[in-house]
Amino acid sequence: METVDILLVHGAVVTMDSAWRIFLDGAVAVRGNEIVAVGPSTDLTARFSARETVDCRGCAIIPGLINAHAHVPMSLLRGLVADQQLDVWLFGYMFPVESRFVDPEFVFTGTQLSCAEMIRGGTTTFVDMYYFEEEVARAADLAGMRAICGQTVMRLPTPDAASFDEGLERARVFIEQWHGHERIIPTIAPHAPYTCTDTIYREAAALCRRYGVPLVTHLSETEREVEESRQEREVTPIRYARRVGAFDGKCIAAHCVHATEDDIRLLREGHVGVVPCPSSNLKLASGIAPIRRFIEAGLRVGLGTDGPASNDDQDMFTEVHLAALLPKGVSGDPTAVPARDALALATSSGARAIHLDHLIGSLEAGKRADIAVVALGRLHSAPRYHYAPDALYSHLVYGARSADVRDVLVDGRFLLRNQTLLTIDEEDVLRRAQIIADRIDVFLAAREDNLLDKILAIGGVQQSEIFEVQAKAPIDPHTAERVIQSLYEPGITITKASERTQYDTYFLWDDEERGRIRIREDHRTDPGARAEPKYTITLMAPALRGEYQSAILFGRARYTAPADRTLRFYREYFQPDRIVEIEKRRRRWRIQYRDADFAVNLDTLIGHARPGPYLEIKSRTWSRKDAEHKVELIGELLQRFGVPEDALIRQEYVELELASVER
């Protein structure tokens, strides 16, 4: 007889292989980290002598479940906020809390908590997207799970990167450190088109191709996201992702709730793994993904839980249940997604979606021994019928629960045995998780004074580039004419010119760390311009200044929304300590100089002790490296305009006004 390490016997083996084989009294033989045989118990017990034989009578033996999209450290944010629009939930709660509390300890503890939950629920593999991803990898490795760990990169500052340049470098280092691990696949995860740039996606895709790892991203999660992408880029997020190279190698795309027929074709041609997250998509009112259409179109379809802050659990049995029910409900067709196909989304099809079907997803000889043993015959799953083998799929999809999972193996190693966790100290993790939650609780209780929260509640908020390069100098009329003349000389391309009157109202606080708010009324006065004034409200976080010879570099978050209420409303709503009003006449030229965009303004301050005119050159960017390059270009422009660097002033207009009032 052949010797194996483990022999699981007398269970109902659901192989999820291409022939959909089921062995009602079946067995699985495991040697090392591999499955060596699957078949009837009588055959395998006659063929193999096992170091350990496990009786699975009254249980189903299934492939370990695959959570194809998650943010596992966010288990520490479970229950933080609910019943909000996605943008309010994300920008008003998740990002601010994460920026303050997410650190390596947070990520490691949250991942351990999630791994314990997933193992208990029969999940053996997950795909993650978060920060400090090396801590996710470390925790998953210690737990014994299989994982694809995506280091998040965004154009916005993140808890582990001040700019996307730093984020890309962090991802590269992470991939190099963990590349070649037997269970952990390190990769990069550009968050989404609405939080990234072309450069981020192109460099991320190149990194993935170099190391042969899948790119992980969010695509077309909400209808609003798709509409804004069409307005800004003239294409859907999915077509945009293809354009910037995300599909050139292996790709895993979360959500895709609002994929069009053209998008579905692109996903199929790009062999993209598509991962709806039914519970999260429902809770955030993102919509219901066309799962049936995805399957019919031959896509690689998996399922994910998304983050525990928007789900609020990581129960793949629930996701499978919903994947079977939702298509029936929206189509009126009870055959839309049969139970067998729904289970495949978390096993064999899910493995294809994450590009690991050569290793996992089905119980077959030669594949890794990632296995879950699920107890049947509980009150909610009894009695059972055997007249048709396929009835077992219905038991698992419509009746079974995560709490029914008895045993879990990954690579032939028990992680859960008789419902006891073997690789994680459950009580210790729960204790450490609550300590972190208590700190967040104190922070949340004091959030009424948070200006970002208050401006987000108004709605329509968008974040602007975080780096602003600015040079400002008072000039005489002769120099102003030279500036205008220089703008029309070779080497400078004018992309847009305008004239306007701007009325700015600044709300200031004695505590400068709260930032400042500007409400702007902008009237265009050039021929053919829009007739109606434009009103905006902008929150500017405290700036980190970099002083250069030819310019100032401001690093700060800026959030802008339409100002569609009265000034009185905003004054009473925000209750500033001081108000400063500035009126200015502005001639503006949007230019390109050496392939960089700048705004050149000639401003006159109305009613000010030093009215000007002032020359102002400015540009914004998401990249500090790009900002520092633009500082050099501003120095060149000043020379062309005949403005000496010693004429520059270091204050913004609101600071000039404050200084004038104080004098």
C-alpha positions as CSV (number, residue, x, y, z in Angstrom):
1,M,0.0,0.0,0.0
2,E,1.1,3.6,-0.7
3,T,1.7,5.8,2.3
4,V,0.0,9.2,2.7
5,D,0.0,11.7,5.5
6,I,-3.8,12.2,5.8
7,L,-6.8,10.3,4.6
8,L,-10.2,12.0,4.9
9,V,-12.8,9.2,4.6
10,H,-16.5,8.6,4.5
11,G,-17.4,12.1,3.6
12,A,-19.5,13.4,0.7
13,V,-16.7,14.6,-1.5
14,V,-17.7,17.5,-3.8
15,T,-14.7,17.8,-6.1
16,M,-15.8,20.9,-8.2
17,D,-13.6,19.5,-11.0
18,S,-14.5,19.9,-14.7
19,A,-16.7,16.7,-14.6
20,W,-18.5,17.9,-11.4
21,R,-17.8,14.6,-9.8
22,I,-19.3,13.9,-6.4
23,F,-18.5,10.8,-4.2
24,L,-21.3,10.4,-1.6
25,D,-19.1,8.1,0.4
26,G,-15.8,9.5,-0.7
27,A,-12.2,10.1,0.4
28,V,-9.3,12.4,-0.2
29,A,-5.7,11.3,0.2
30,V,-3.1,13.9,1.1
31,R,0.7,13.6,1.0
32,G,2.7,16.7,2.0
33,N,1.0,19.7,0.6
34,E,-0.7,17.9,-2.3
35,I,-3.8,15.9,-3.0
36,V,-2.7,12.5,-4.4
37,A,-6.1,10.9,-4.9
38,V,-9.8,11.5,-4.7
39,G,-12.5,8.8,-5.0
40,P,-14.8,6.3,-3.2
41,S,-13.7,5.5,0.4
42,T,-13.5,1.8,-0.3
43,D,-11.0,2.4,-3.2
44,L,-8.8,4.8,-1.3
45,T,-8.7,2.9,2.0
46,A,-7.6,-0.2,0.1
47,R,-4.9,1.7,-1.8
48,F,-3.4,3.9,0.9
49,S,-2.0,3.6,4.4
50,A,-2.3,6.9,6.2
51,R,-0.4,8.3,9.1
52,E,-3.7,9.9,10.2
53,T,-7.2,8.9,9.1
54,V,-10.0,11.4,9.7
55,D,-13.6,10.2,9.8
56,C,-15.8,12.7,7.9
57,R,-19.0,10.8,8.3
58,G,-22.0,13.2,8.1
59,C,-19.9,15.9,6.5
60,A,-19.2,17.3,3.0
61,I,-15.5,17.5,1.9
62,I,-15.2,20.5,-0.4
63,P,-12.4,22.7,-1.8
64,G,-11.3,25.5,0.5
65,L,-13.3,28.6,-0.3
66,I,-11.7,31.5,-2.0
67,N,-12.4,35.1,-0.9
68,A,-11.3,36.8,-4.1
69,H,-11.6,40.4,-2.9
70,A,-11.1,41.7,0.7
71,H,-9.5,44.4,2.8
72,V,-8.8,42.1,5.7
73,P,-7.3,44.6,8.2
74,M,-10.5,46.5,8.1
75,S,-12.0,44.0,10.5
76,L,-10.9,46.5,13.1
77,L,-13.3,49.0,11.5
78,R,-16.3,46.7,11.6
79,G,-19.5,48.5,12.7
80,L,-17.7,51.9,12.5
81,V,-20.4,53.5,10.3
82,A,-23.3,52.3,8.2
83,D,-26.1,53.5,6.0
84,Q,-24.1,56.2,4.2
85,Q,-23.4,56.9,0.5
86,L,-20.1,55.4,-0.7
87,D,-18.3,58.7,-1.0
88,V,-19.4,59.8,2.4
89,W,-18.5,56.4,3.9
90,L,-15.1,56.4,2.2
91,F,-14.0,60.0,2.4
92,G,-15.8,61.0,5.5
93,Y,-15.1,58.0,7.7
94,M,-12.7,55.4,6.3
95,F,-10.0,57.6,5.0
96,P,-9.8,60.0,8.0
97,V,-9.8,57.1,10.6
98,E,-7.3,55.1,8.5
99,S,-4.9,58.1,8.1
100,R,-4.9,58.5,11.9
101,F,-4.8,54.9,13.2
102,V,-3.6,52.5,10.5
103,D,0.0,51.4,11.3
104,P,1.8,48.1,11.2
105,E,0.2,47.0,14.5
106,F,-3.3,47.8,13.3
107,V,-2.8,45.9,10.0
108,F,-1.2,42.8,11.7
109,T,-3.9,42.6,14.4
110,G,-6.8,43.2,11.9
111,T,-5.4,40.6,9.6
112,Q,-5.1,38.0,12.4
113,L,-8.7,38.7,13.4
114,S,-9.9,38.3,9.8
115,C,-7.8,35.1,9.2
116,A,-9.4,33.6,12.3
117,E,-12.8,34.4,11.0
118,M,-12.1,33.2,7.5
119,I,-10.6,29.9,8.6
120,R,-13.6,29.2,10.9
121,G,-15.8,29.8,7.8
122,G,-13.9,27.4,5.5
123,T,-12.0,30.1,3.5
124,T,-8.4,29.0,2.7
125,T,-7.4,31.7,0.2
126,F,-8.0,35.4,0.1
127,V,-7.0,38.4,-2.1
128,D,-6.3,41.5,-0.1
129,M,-5.9,45.2,-0.9
130,Y,-4.6,47.4,1.9
131,Y,-1.7,49.3,3.4
132,F,1.4,48.0,5.1
133,E,0.7,44.9,3.1
134,E,3.9,43.2,4.4
135,E,2.0,42.9,7.8
136,V,-0.9,41.3,6.0
137,A,1.5,38.8,4.4
138,R,3.2,38.1,7.7
139,A,-0.1,37.5,9.6
140,A,-1.5,35.3,6.8
141,D,1.7,33.3,6.7
142,L,1.7,32.7,10.4
143,A,-2.0,31.7,10.2
144,G,-1.1,29.2,7.4
145,M,-3.4,30.7,4.8
146,R,-2.9,31.2,1.1
147,A,-3.1,34.9,0.0
148,I,-2.6,37.3,-2.8
149,C,-1.5,40.5,-1.0
150,G,-2.0,43.8,-2.9
151,Q,-0.1,46.8,-1.7
152,T,-2.5,49.7,-2.2
153,V,-1.3,52.8,-4.2
154,M,-3.4,55.9,-4.7
155,R,-2.6,59.5,-5.8
156,L,-3.8,60.6,-2.4
157,P,-1.6,60.3,0.7
158,T,-2.1,56.9,2.4
159,P,-1.2,55.7,5.9
160,D,2.0,54.2,4.6
161,A,3.0,56.6,1.7
162,A,3.0,60.4,1.5
163,S,2.8,60.4,-2.3
164,F,2.2,57.9,-5.0
165,D,5.9,57.9,-5.9
166,E,6.6,56.5,-2.4
167,G,3.6,54.1,-2.7
168,L,5.0,52.6,-6.0
169,E,8.4,52.2,-4.5
170,R,6.9,50.6,-1.3
171,A,5.0,48.1,-3.5
172,R,8.2,47.2,-5.5
173,V,10.1,46.5,-2.3
174,F,7.3,44.4,-0.9
175,I,7.0,42.3,-4.0
176,E,10.8,41.7,-4.0
177,Q,10.8,40.7,-0.4
178,W,8.0,38.1,-0.6
179,H,8.4,37.0,-4.2
180,G,8.7,33.2,-4.4
181,H,6.8,32.4,-1.2
182,E,5.0,29.1,-1.4
183,R,1.6,30.5,-0.2
184,I,1.9,34.3,-0.3
185,I,1.8,36.1,-3.6
186,P,2.9,39.8,-3.2
187,T,1.6,42.3,-5.7
188,I,0.5,45.9,-6.2
189,A,-3.1,47.2,-6.0
190,P,-3.8,50.6,-7.7
191,H,-7.0,51.4,-5.8
192,A,-9.4,52.6,-8.6
193,P,-9.4,54.9,-11.6
194,Y,-11.0,57.7,-9.5
195,T,-8.2,57.6,-7.0
196,C,-5.3,56.9,-9.3
197,T,-3.5,58.4,-12.3
198,D,-2.4,57.0,-15.7
199,T,1.2,56.8,-14.3
200,I,0.2,54.8,-11.3
201,Y,-1.6,52.2,-13.5
202,R,1.1,52.0,-16.1
203,E,3.9,51.6,-13.6
204,A,1.8,49.1,-11.5
205,A,1.1,47.0,-14.7
206,A,4.8,47.0,-15.6
207,L,5.7,45.9,-12.1
208,C,3.2,43.0,-12.3
209,R,4.5,41.9,-15.7
210,R,8.1,41.9,-14.4
211,Y,7.3,39.6,-11.5
212,G,4.4,37.6,-13.0
213,V,1.9,38.6,-10.3
214,P,-1.7,39.8,-10.8
215,L,-2.7,43.4,-10.6
216,V,-5.5,44.0,-8.2
217,T,-7.9,47.0,-8.5
218,H,-11.5,48.2,-8.1
219,L,-13.5,48.9,-11.3
220,S,-17.1,50.2,-12.0
221,E,-18.3,49.7,-8.5
222,T,-21.0,52.4,-8.7
223,E,-23.1,54.0,-11.3
224,R,-21.8,57.5,-10.3
225,E,-18.2,56.3,-10.8
226,V,-19.0,55.1,-14.3
227,E,-20.8,58.4,-15.2
228,E,-18.0,60.6,-13.9
229,S,-15.4,58.5,-15.8
230,R,-17.3,59.1,-19.0
231,Q,-17.5,62.8,-18.3
232,E,-13.8,63.1,-17.4
233,R,-12.2,60.5,-19.6
234,E,-14.9,59.8,-22.2
235,V,-14.7,56.0,-21.4
236,T,-15.9,53.7,-18.7
237,P,-13.5,52.7,-15.8
238,I,-13.1,49.3,-17.4
239,R,-12.1,50.6,-20.8
240,Y,-9.8,53.1,-19.1
241,A,-8.1,50.3,-17.1
242,R,-7.5,48.5,-20.4
243,R,-6.1,51.7,-22.0
244,V,-3.6,52.2,-19.2
245,G,-2.3,48.7,-19.3
246,A,-4.1,47.1,-16.4
247,F,-5.1,44.1,-18.6
248,D,-1.7,43.6,-20.3
249,G,-0.9,41.0,-17.7
250,K,-2.9,39.1,-15.1
251,C,-5.6,41.2,-13.5
252,I,-8.2,40.8,-10.7
253,A,-10.9,43.5,-10.9
254,A,-13.2,43.8,-7.9
255,H,-16.9,44.7,-8.2
256,C,-17.6,45.5,-11.9
257,V,-21.2,46.0,-10.9
258,H,-22.0,48.4,-13.7
259,A,-20.0,46.7,-16.5
260,T,-21.5,47.4,-20.0
261,E,-21.6,44.8,-22.8
262,D,-18.5,46.4,-24.3
263,D,-16.8,46.2,-20.9
264,I,-17.7,42.5,-20.6
265,R,-16.1,41.9,-24.0
266,L,-12.9,43.7,-22.8
267,L,-12.8,41.7,-19.6
268,R,-13.2,38.4,-21.5
269,E,-10.5,39.4,-24.0
270,G,-8.1,40.5,-21.2
271,H,-8.7,37.2,-19.2
272,V,-9.5,39.5,-16.3
273,G,-10.8,38.0,-13.0
274,V,-14.1,39.6,-12.2
275,V,-15.1,39.7,-8.5
276,P,-18.5,40.9,-7.4
277,C,-19.0,41.3,-3.6
278,P,-22.8,40.8,-3.2
279,S,-23.1,41.8,0.5
280,S,-21.0,44.9,0.3
281,N,-22.5,46.0,-3.0
282,L,-26.0,45.7,-1.4
283,K,-25.1,47.5,1.8
284,L,-23.5,50.4,0.0
285,A,-26.3,50.5,-2.5
286,S,-23.8,50.1,-5.3
287,G,-26.1,47.8,-7.2
288,I,-26.3,44.1,-8.2
289,A,-23.6,42.8,-10.4
290,P,-24.8,40.9,-13.6
291,I,-23.4,37.6,-12.3
292,R,-25.5,35.5,-14.7
293,R,-24.3,37.6,-17.7
294,F,-20.7,37.2,-16.5
295,I,-21.0,33.4,-16.4
296,E,-22.8,33.3,-19.8
297,A,-20.1,35.4,-21.3
298,G,-17.4,33.0,-20.2
299,L,-15.7,35.4,-17.8
300,R,-13.4,34.3,-15.0
301,V,-15.8,35.1,-12.1
302,G,-15.2,34.8,-8.4
303,L,-16.8,36.2,-5.2
304,G,-15.5,38.5,-2.5
305,T,-16.6,39.8,0.8
306,D,-15.0,43.2,0.4
307,G,-13.9,44.8,3.6
308,P,-15.5,44.0,7.0
309,A,-16.3,47.7,7.3
310,S,-18.7,47.5,4.5
311,N,-20.0,43.9,4.7
312,D,-19.6,43.5,7.9
313,D,-18.4,39.9,7.9
314,Q,-16.1,37.7,5.8
315,D,-18.5,34.8,5.5
316,M,-18.1,33.2,2.0
317,F,-21.1,31.0,2.5
318,T,-23.2,34.1,2.7
319,E,-21.7,35.5,-0.5
320,V,-22.4,32.2,-2.3
321,H,-25.9,32.2,-1.0
322,L,-26.5,35.7,-2.4
323,A,-24.8,34.9,-5.7
324,A,-27.4,32.2,-6.2
325,L,-30.4,34.2,-5.0
326,L,-29.9,37.7,-6.4
327,P,-29.8,36.8,-10.1
328,K,-33.1,34.9,-9.6
329,G,-34.7,37.9,-7.9
330,V,-33.7,40.5,-10.5
331,S,-34.4,38.3,-13.6
332,G,-37.5,36.5,-12.4
333,D,-35.8,33.3,-13.6
334,P,-35.3,30.7,-10.8
335,T,-32.7,28.9,-13.0
336,A,-30.6,32.0,-13.4
337,V,-27.6,30.8,-11.3
338,P,-28.0,27.2,-10.1
339,A,-26.5,26.2,-6.8
340,R,-23.7,24.3,-8.4
341,D,-22.6,27.4,-10.4
342,A,-22.9,29.6,-7.3
343,L,-20.6,27.3,-5.3
344,A,-18.1,27.3,-8.2
345,L,-17.8,31.1,-7.8
346,A,-16.1,30.5,-4.5
347,T,-14.1,27.4,-5.6
348,S,-13.2,26.4,-9.2
349,S,-14.4,29.5,-11.0
350,G,-13.0,31.7,-8.2
351,A,-9.6,30.0,-8.6
352,R,-9.7,31.0,-12.3
353,A,-10.6,34.5,-11.4
354,I,-7.5,34.9,-9.2
355,H,-5.3,33.0,-11.7
356,L,-4.6,30.1,-9.4
357,D,-6.7,27.4,-10.9
358,H,-3.6,25.3,-11.6
359,L,-3.1,25.0,-7.8
360,I,-6.5,25.3,-6.1
361,G,-10.3,25.5,-6.5
362,S,-11.0,21.8,-6.9
363,L,-10.2,18.5,-5.2
364,E,-8.0,16.7,-7.8
365,A,-4.8,14.8,-7.7
366,G,-1.8,17.1,-8.1
367,K,-3.5,20.2,-6.6
368,R,-2.7,21.7,-3.3
369,A,-4.5,20.2,-0.3
370,D,-6.7,23.2,0.6
371,I,-9.8,21.5,2.0
372,A,-12.8,22.3,4.1
373,V,-14.9,19.7,5.9
374,V,-18.5,20.9,6.5
375,A,-20.8,19.2,8.9
376,L,-24.2,18.4,7.5
377,G,-27.4,17.3,9.2
378,R,-27.7,20.3,11.5
379,L,-31.1,21.7,12.3
380,H,-30.9,24.1,9.4
381,S,-29.5,21.6,6.9
382,A,-31.5,18.4,7.7
383,P,-32.8,16.1,6.4
384,R,-30.7,15.2,3.3
385,Y,-31.8,13.5,0.1
386,H,-29.6,11.2,-2.0
387,Y,-31.8,10.4,-5.0
388,A,-29.8,12.9,-7.0
389,P,-26.1,13.7,-6.2
390,D,-26.6,17.3,-7.3
391,A,-28.9,17.8,-4.3
392,L,-25.7,18.2,-2.3
393,Y,-25.0,21.5,-4.0
394,S,-28.4,22.8,-2.7
395,H,-27.6,21.7,0.8
396,L,-24.3,23.6,0.7
397,V,-25.5,26.8,-1.0
398,Y,-29.0,27.2,0.5
399,G,-28.6,25.4,3.9
400,A,-25.1,25.3,5.1
401,R,-23.5,28.0,7.3
402,S,-20.0,29.1,8.0
403,A,-20.5,27.8,11.6
404,D,-20.9,24.3,10.1
405,V,-17.2,24.1,9.1
406,R,-15.5,21.5,11.2
407,D,-12.0,21.2,9.8
408,V,-9.8,23.3,7.5
409,L,-6.5,22.3,5.8
410,V,-4.2,24.5,3.7
411,D,-1.2,22.8,2.0
412,G,-2.1,19.6,3.9
413,R,-1.8,21.3,7.3
414,F,-4.8,21.5,9.7
415,L,-5.6,25.1,10.6
416,L,-8.9,24.2,12.1
417,R,-9.6,20.8,13.8
418,N,-12.9,19.9,15.3
419,Q,-13.8,23.7,15.2
420,T,-10.6,24.6,17.2
421,L,-8.2,27.1,15.7
422,L,-4.7,25.7,15.7
423,T,-2.6,28.6,14.3
424,I,-4.2,31.7,16.0
425,D,-4.7,32.6,19.6
426,E,-8.3,33.7,19.3
427,E,-8.7,35.2,22.8
428,D,-5.5,37.2,22.4
429,V,-6.5,38.6,19.0
430,L,-9.9,39.7,20.3
431,R,-8.3,41.4,23.3
432,R,-5.8,43.4,21.1
433,A,-8.5,44.2,18.6
434,Q,-10.7,45.8,21.3
435,I,-7.8,47.9,22.6
436,I,-7.4,49.5,19.1
437,A,-11.1,49.9,18.7
438,D,-11.3,51.8,22.1
439,R,-8.7,54.3,20.8
440,I,-10.8,54.9,17.6
441,D,-13.9,55.2,19.7
442,V,-12.4,58.1,21.6
443,F,-11.4,59.8,18.4
444,L,-14.9,59.4,16.8
445,A,-16.6,60.9,19.9
446,A,-14.7,64.1,19.3
447,R,-15.3,64.4,15.6
448,E,-17.8,67.2,15.7
449,D,-14.9,69.7,15.5
450,N,-13.6,68.0,12.4
451,L,-14.0,70.3,9.4
452,L,-13.6,67.5,6.8
453,D,-16.5,65.6,8.3
454,K,-18.6,68.7,8.1
455,I,-17.8,69.6,4.5
456,L,-18.3,66.0,3.5
457,A,-21.8,66.0,4.9
458,I,-22.6,68.7,2.4
459,G,-21.9,66.3,-0.5
460,G,-20.2,66.5,-3.9
461,V,-16.8,66.7,-2.4
462,Q,-13.7,66.0,-4.5
463,Q,-10.1,66.0,-3.4
464,S,-7.6,68.0,-5.4
465,E,-3.9,67.4,-6.0
466,I,-1.9,67.5,-2.8
467,F,1.2,69.4,-3.9
468,E,1.0,73.0,-5.1
469,V,4.0,75.0,-6.4
470,Q,3.5,78.7,-6.2
471,A,5.5,81.9,-7.0
472,K,4.1,85.3,-6.3
473,A,5.6,88.8,-6.8
474,P,4.3,92.4,-6.9
475,I,5.2,93.9,-10.3
476,D,4.8,97.2,-12.1
477,P,2.7,97.8,-15.2
478,H,5.7,97.6,-17.4
479,T,6.7,94.1,-16.1
480,A,3.0,93.1,-16.5
481,E,3.2,93.9,-20.2
482,R,6.4,92.0,-20.6
483,V,4.8,88.9,-18.9
484,I,1.9,89.1,-21.4
485,Q,4.3,89.5,-24.3
486,S,6.4,86.5,-23.2
487,L,3.4,84.2,-23.0
488,Y,3.0,84.5,-26.7
489,E,6.6,83.8,-27.6
490,P,7.9,80.4,-28.8
491,G,8.4,77.8,-26.1
492,I,5.1,78.5,-24.3
493,T,1.7,77.2,-25.4
494,I,-1.4,78.9,-24.2
495,T,-4.2,76.4,-23.7
496,K,-6.8,78.8,-22.2
497,A,-7.1,82.5,-21.4
498,S,-9.7,84.1,-19.2
499,E,-10.6,87.2,-17.3
500,R,-12.6,87.2,-14.0
501,T,-13.6,88.8,-10.8
502,Q,-13.3,86.6,-7.7
503,Y,-14.8,87.2,-4.3
504,D,-13.2,85.0,-1.7
505,T,-14.4,84.5,1.8
506,Y,-12.0,82.8,4.2
507,F,-13.1,81.1,7.4
508,L,-10.2,80.9,9.8
509,W,-9.8,79.3,13.2
510,D,-7.5,80.2,16.1
511,D,-6.3,76.6,16.0
512,E,-4.6,76.6,12.6
513,E,-4.3,72.8,12.7
514,R,-8.0,72.7,11.8
515,G,-7.2,74.2,8.4
516,R,-9.1,76.9,6.6
517,I,-12.2,77.1,4.4
518,R,-12.6,79.3,1.3
519,I,-15.9,80.1,-0.3
520,R,-15.4,81.5,-3.8
521,E,-17.8,83.4,-6.1
522,D,-16.2,83.4,-9.5
523,H,-17.5,85.7,-12.3
524,R,-16.0,85.3,-15.8
525,T,-15.8,88.6,-17.7
526,D,-14.1,87.6,-20.9
527,P,-16.2,87.6,-24.2
528,G,-18.1,84.4,-24.7
529,A,-17.6,83.1,-21.2
530,R,-20.3,81.5,-19.0
531,A,-22.8,84.0,-17.9
532,E,-23.6,82.6,-14.5
533,P,-21.1,82.8,-11.6
534,K,-19.5,79.7,-10.2
535,Y,-19.6,79.0,-6.5
536,T,-17.3,76.6,-4.7
537,I,-16.3,75.8,-1.1
538,T,-12.8,74.5,-0.4
539,L,-11.3,73.0,2.7
540,M,-7.6,73.4,2.8
541,A,-5.7,71.4,5.4
542,P,-2.7,72.9,7.1
543,A,0.2,73.2,4.7
544,L,3.6,71.8,5.0
545,R,5.8,74.4,3.3
546,G,8.9,73.8,1.3
547,E,10.9,77.0,0.7
548,Y,12.8,77.2,-2.6
549,Q,14.6,80.1,-4.1
550,S,12.1,80.5,-6.9
551,A,8.9,79.2,-5.4
552,I,7.0,77.8,-2.4
553,L,5.9,74.1,-2.4
554,F,2.8,73.5,-0.4
555,G,1.9,70.0,0.6
556,R,-1.7,69.8,1.8
557,A,-5.0,68.1,1.3
558,R,-7.7,70.1,-0.5
559,Y,-11.4,69.2,-0.7
560,T,-13.7,71.1,-2.9
561,A,-17.5,71.0,-3.4
562,P,-20.1,73.1,-5.1
563,A,-21.3,76.0,-2.8
564,D,-25.0,75.9,-3.3
565,R,-26.1,77.5,0.0
566,T,-25.9,81.0,1.3
567,L,-22.9,82.6,3.0
568,R,-24.9,83.0,6.1
569,F,-25.6,79.2,6.2
570,Y,-21.9,78.4,5.9
571,R,-21.0,80.9,8.6
572,E,-23.4,79.4,11.0
573,Y,-22.6,75.9,10.0
574,F,-18.8,76.1,10.4
575,Q,-18.7,78.9,13.1
576,P,-15.2,80.3,12.2
577,D,-13.2,82.4,14.7
578,R,-12.4,84.9,12.0
579,I,-13.6,85.8,8.5
580,V,-11.4,87.5,5.8
581,E,-12.8,88.7,2.5
582,I,-10.8,89.3,-0.6
583,E,-11.9,90.7,-3.9
584,K,-9.6,90.5,-6.9
585,R,-9.5,91.1,-10.7
586,R,-7.7,88.3,-12.4
587,R,-6.3,87.7,-15.9
588,R,-5.4,84.0,-16.2
589,W,-3.5,82.1,-18.8
590,R,-3.4,78.3,-18.7
591,I,-0.1,77.4,-20.3
592,Q,2.1,74.4,-21.2
593,Y,5.8,74.9,-20.7
594,R,8.2,72.1,-21.3
595,D,5.2,69.6,-21.2
596,A,4.2,70.9,-17.8
597,D,0.9,72.7,-17.0
598,F,0.9,76.1,-15.2
599,A,-1.5,78.8,-14.4
600,V,-0.1,82.3,-14.9
601,N,-2.2,85.0,-13.1
602,L,-2.1,88.8,-13.2
603,D,-4.1,89.9,-10.1
604,T,-5.2,93.2,-8.7
605,L,-6.5,93.3,-5.1
606,I,-9.5,95.6,-4.7
607,G,-9.6,97.8,-1.6
608,H,-6.2,96.5,-0.4
609,A,-3.4,98.7,0.9
610,R,-1.1,97.0,-1.6
611,P,-3.3,96.3,-4.6
612,G,-0.6,95.2,-7.0
613,P,-0.6,94.1,-9.7
614,Y,0.8,90.7,-8.7
615,L,2.2,88.0,-10.9
616,E,1.3,84.5,-9.7
617,I,2.6,81.3,-11.2
618,K,1.2,78.1,-9.8
619,S,0.7,74.4,-10.6
620,R,-0.7,71.4,-8.7
621,T,0.2,67.8,-8.9
622,W,-0.2,64.5,-7.0
623,S,3.6,63.8,-7.1
624,R,6.2,65.4,-5.0
625,K,8.9,64.6,-7.5
626,D,6.8,66.3,-10.2
627,A,6.3,69.3,-7.9
628,E,10.0,69.7,-7.3
629,H,10.6,69.6,-11.1
630,K,8.0,72.3,-11.6
631,V,9.9,74.5,-9.1
632,E,12.8,74.5,-11.5
633,L,10.5,75.3,-14.4
634,I,9.0,78.3,-12.5
635,G,12.5,79.6,-12.1
636,E,12.9,79.6,-15.8
637,L,9.6,81.3,-16.4
638,L,10.5,84.1,-13.9
639,Q,13.7,84.7,-15.9
640,R,11.6,84.9,-19.2
641,F,9.2,87.3,-17.5
642,G,12.0,89.5,-16.1
643,V,11.0,89.0,-12.5
644,P,14.0,88.7,-10.1
645,E,13.8,86.0,-7.5
646,D,14.4,88.6,-4.7
647,A,11.1,90.2,-5.6
648,L,9.1,87.2,-4.6
649,I,6.9,87.2,-1.6
650,R,6.2,84.2,0.5
651,Q,2.6,84.8,1.6
652,E,-0.7,83.8,0.1
653,Y,-3.3,86.6,-0.5
654,V,-5.2,85.7,2.7
655,E,-2.0,86.1,4.6
656,L,-1.3,89.4,3.0
657,E,-4.7,90.6,4.0
658,L,-4.3,89.4,7.6
659,A,-0.9,91.2,7.8
660,S,-2.5,94.4,6.4
661,V,-5.3,94.2,9.0
662,E,-2.9,93.7,11.9
663,R,-0.8,96.7,10.8
